[in-house]
Amino acid sequence: MWQPIETAPKDGISILVACQTIMVVAFWLRDEDDPSDEPYWALDDGHDYLALRSERPTHWMSLPEPPAK
């Protein structure tokens, strides 16, 4: 069930987020090396973290369990 983004966990766990035009797996990122940098929702593209700044999430839900082996 979708929940408001304000209730999403901000501990670095990956969740499914819904923005106005996309749904992606994202996580709350806080740069420990630069405490002046504002934390933000991000996704991992395999090379770097991409900020979801223009596509602001509005809702979230937990990821499902992975398939059994």
CORBELLIN-V551761 format. One record per residue. N is the residue number from 1. RES is the residue in one small letter. OMEGA is omega in degrees with one decimal (none if undefined). BURIAL is # if it has 24 or more other C-alpha atoms within 12 Angstrom, else .. D_CENTER is the distance of its C-alpha to the mean C-alpha in whole Angstrom. Layout:
n: [N;N]
res: [RES;RES]
omega: [OMEGA;OMEGA]
burial: [BURIAL;BURIAL]
d_center: [D_CENTER;D_CENTER]
This chain:
n: [1;2;3;4;5;6;7;8;9;10;11;12;13;14;15;16;17;18;19;20;21;22;23;24;25;26;27;28;29;30;31;32;33;34;35;36;37;38;39;40;41;42;43;44;45;46;47;48;49;50;51;52;53;54;55;56;57;58;59;60;61;62;63;64;65;66;67;68;69]
res: [m;w;q;p;i;e;t;a;p;k;d;g;i;s;i;l;v;a;c;q;t;i;m;v;v;a;f;w;l;r;d;e;d;d;p;s;d;e;p;y;w;a;l;d;d;g;h;d;y;l;a;l;r;s;e;r;p;t;h;w;m;s;l;p;e;p;p;a;k]
omega: [178.5;178.8;178.6;-176.7;179.5;-178.9;-176.5;177.2;-179.9;-179.0;178.2;179.5;178.1;178.9;173.7;178.8;176.6;173.8;-177.6;-175.0;-177.0;168.4;-178.3;170.8;-175.7;177.7;179.4;-175.9;175.1;-178.5;-178.4;-179.9;-179.1;-176.6;178.5;178.9;178.8;174.3;-176.7;173.6;-176.8;171.0;-178.4;-179.2;-179.9;178.6;-175.1;174.8;178.1;-179.2;172.7;-177.4;179.4;176.7;-177.6;178.1;177.7;-177.6;-179.8;170.5;177.9;174.6;176.8;174.3;176.3;179.9;176.9;-180.0;none]
burial: [.;.;.;.;#;.;.;#;.;.;.;.;.;#;#;#;#;#;.;.;.;.;.;#;#;#;#;#;#;.;.;.;.;.;.;.;.;.;.;#;#;#;#;.;.;.;.;.;.;.;#;#;.;.;.;.;#;#;#;#;#;#;.;.;.;.;.;.;.]
d_center: [16;14;13;13;10;12;12;9;9;9;10;8;8;6;6;7;6;9;10;14;15;12;10;8;6;3;3;5;8;12;14;17;20;19;19;20;17;14;11;8;5;5;6;9;12;15;16;14;11;10;9;8;11;13;11;10;8;11;10;8;10;11;11;15;17;18;22;25;27]
